[in-house]
């Protein structure tokens, strides 16, 4: 006979702005992490572009 019970475990969900993360722990054996980002402009970096000779534009 096949059991159709749902797998017991823990889920942790956290979000900051448009980004969210969910972590699932199934019986302490498997940790699954899911991330969702709906607006990638949330991640910004402030880096200057450089030419191949090392000079800045």
C-alpha positions as CSV (number, residue, x, y, z in Angstrom):
1,X,0.0,0.0,0.0
2,X,1.3,3.5,-0.9
3,X,1.1,6.2,1.7
4,X,-0.1,9.6,0.6
5,X,0.7,11.5,3.7
6,X,2.4,14.9,3.3
7,X,6.0,15.1,4.2
8,X,6.5,16.6,7.6
9,X,9.1,19.4,7.9
10,X,9.7,23.0,8.6
11,X,9.5,26.1,6.3
12,X,11.2,29.4,6.9
13,X,10.2,32.4,4.7
14,X,11.8,35.8,4.7
15,X,11.5,38.8,2.4
16,X,13.2,42.1,1.9
17,X,11.6,44.4,-0.6
18,X,11.1,42.6,-3.9
19,X,13.4,39.6,-2.9
20,X,12.3,36.6,-0.9
21,X,13.8,33.4,0.3
22,X,12.2,30.2,1.5
23,X,14.0,27.3,3.2
24,X,12.5,23.9,3.6
25,X,13.8,21.2,6.0
26,X,12.5,17.7,5.4
27,X,13.0,15.5,8.4
28,X,16.5,17.1,9.0
29,X,17.8,15.2,5.9
30,X,17.3,17.7,3.0
31,X,17.5,21.5,3.1
32,X,16.0,23.1,0.0
33,X,16.4,26.8,-0.6
34,X,14.2,28.8,-3.1
35,X,14.8,32.5,-3.9
36,X,12.5,34.8,-5.8
37,X,13.4,38.3,-7.1
38,X,10.7,40.3,-8.8
39,X,12.6,43.5,-9.4
40,X,16.4,43.1,-10.2
41,X,17.0,46.8,-9.9
42,X,16.9,46.1,-6.1
43,X,20.6,45.0,-6.4
44,X,22.8,47.9,-7.3
45,X,26.5,48.1,-7.5
46,X,28.7,51.1,-7.7
47,X,31.6,50.1,-9.8
48,X,33.5,52.3,-12.3
49,X,34.0,51.0,-15.8
50,X,37.6,50.6,-16.9
51,X,39.2,50.4,-20.3
52,X,41.4,47.4,-21.2
53,X,44.5,49.6,-20.7
54,X,43.3,50.4,-17.1
55,X,42.2,54.0,-17.8
56,X,38.8,55.2,-16.7
57,X,36.4,56.6,-19.3
